[in-house]
Amino acid sequence: MQRRTLLALAVSSVLCAVPCLAQPQRKPKRQPDIHWEPSSDAVVAAMLRLGGVKKGDVVYDLGCGDGRIPIAAARDFGARGVGIDIDPQRIDESNANARKAGVTQMVSFREEDLFEANISDATVVTLFLWPSVNLKLRSKLLKELKPGTRVVSHSHDMGDWKPDREEWTEGARLYLWTIPARPAAAR
């Protein structure tokens, strides 16, 4: 009888403690624009190669998910990586993955709306968004990024903005654009 009582007390203590142990889920400030779908490691590497990423670059991944693109940019190319995502869970995953990869000094992740985030110091921007989101983002990229900044998109184009290059890898089409020089009147 005492054993059953002790067991019952132990089980009820654990069950009472579980809600206390659970971390409250932080909610995004607004509904994300897309459902996160990770790119394969091969596609990530191809995107970074297509973007000509090198040491000294600042690679922004808009809608960074679990951080794999900024982490690969830092780990494999020596670039600084910045991930932007509206979902706090994705930012937590990204930071944990950066710690595992040993690149926390070279990457940062920001819980922000990609349409409002300051991306002006990027030299390369990567995207794996939906076509409608790419089109909505296009004016921001052209306005805020410096001429010569490279933009690489996984799977989706930018409407009538013709890419400099297209490439197929692992069944995915990749697009590369370079931000053009602005006319003197626009500077």
N, C-alpha and C positions, 0 to 999 in steps of 0.2 A: 504494500500500500504506500509506504513512504517513497519507494522508487517512482511509482506512478505520479505521485504528488510533485516530486522534484522534477520529473520529466515535464509534467504539465506546466509547472512554473517556468522552467527553462524555455519551453516553446513559446509560452505567452510573452515572456520577456523579449525574446527575439522578434516576435511579431509586432510588439509595441515599438521596438526600436527601429524597425525597417522604415517607417515614414520619416523618422528623424534623420536616417542615413541618406535618404534619397535627396539628390540635388534638385532644386527647382529648375525646370527647363526655362531658359531665357527664350523669349519669342523675338523673331525679326521685327524691325520697326514697321515693315509693311510686307505684304506677300512677295516672295521672290519672283522675278520675271520668268525664271525657267526652273525646271526640275533638274537637279544636279545629276549629271551622268559623267563618270570619270573617263578620261582619255587613257588609252593603254600607254605603257612605258615607251613603246616603239613610236607611237604618234607624238608623244611629248618630245622625245628626242628629235624627231623629224621637224616638228614645229620650231624648236629652238635652233636647229641647223638652218632651216629655211629663213629664219629671222636674222641669221648671221650673228648670233649671240656670241660675245667674247668678253674677256675680263674687262672690267670698267663699264660695261653696260648696266643699265637699270631696267630690269624686266618686270613689267606690271602684268598680272593676270587678273582680268576683270571677270568676276564670278569664279573665284579661285577654288571652290570646292574644298578638297582636303589638302590643298597646297602643293600638289605634286609638281606643277610647272615652275613656280618660284624656287622650290627646293632643288629640282634638277638643274635649273639655271645656275644656282649657287654651287652646288656639289660638282657638276660636270663641266661647267664653263667658267667658273670663277666670277660670275656676275652677281650683282646685288638683286635680290628678288623681293617684290612687293605683291601681296595678294589682297584683293578687295572682294569682300562677300558680305551680303546683307544678313546672312544666316549665322547667328552666334555659335551654333553647333559646328558649322563648317570651320569657323575661325578657331574654335577650341581644338578640333581635329588637326588643322593646319599647324598650330603651335606645337602640338604633341608630336606630329610627324617631323617637324623641323628639329625638335630635341633629339628624336631617334636618329635622324640623319646627321646630327652634329653640325648643323649650319645656322644655329640661332643668331650668330653674329652677322650673318650675311642676308638674312631674310626678315621681313616683318609682315604681319597680317593685320588688316584693318577691317573692323566691322562697320561698313559704310555702304551707302547706296552708290552703285557704280556710276549713276548719272550725276551725282553730286560731288563725288570724290575729286580731289585735286590730283591729276595725273601728269602734270606738266613736266616733271623731271624724268619721265620715262624716255628711254631710248628704243625700247621694244615693248609692244603691247601684244598680249595674246588673248584670244577669245575662243570660247566654245559655247556660243549662245544660240538663240533661235534667229531665223532670218529677220523677223520683225524687230527684234532687239538690236541686231547689227545695224539695221537701217535707222533706228531711232538714235543709236549711239554715234553714227557716222559724223554728224555735224559737230559733236563734242570733240571727237578725235581730230578732225580737221582744224578746229578752232584752237584747241588747247595744246596740242603737241607741236614740238619744234619741227621745222623742216628737216627731213632726213630720218625722222623716227620711223621705225619699221612696225607694221601691224600685221599679225599673222592670225588667221581665223581657221578653225577646224570646222569643216563641212559647209559653212555658209558664206555666201558672198556679200557684197554691199550694193546690190542693185546695179545701177549704171556706172558706178565707180569701178572701172576695169582694173583688175589686179596686175601687178608687175610680173608675177609668176604664179603658176598653179602647179601643184604636185600631188600625185597619188601615193599614199603609203598605207599599208595595212587596211586597205579597203576604205580609207578616208581621203577625201579631197581637202587639200590645204591651200590657202590663198595668202599671198603676200602683197601688201601695198606699202609704198613709201610716202610719207607726208610730203607734199610738194612745197616748193618755195612759195611764199605769199607775195602777191603783187605789192609794189612799193606803197600804194595807196592804202593797203590793208594793214600795214605794219604799225 
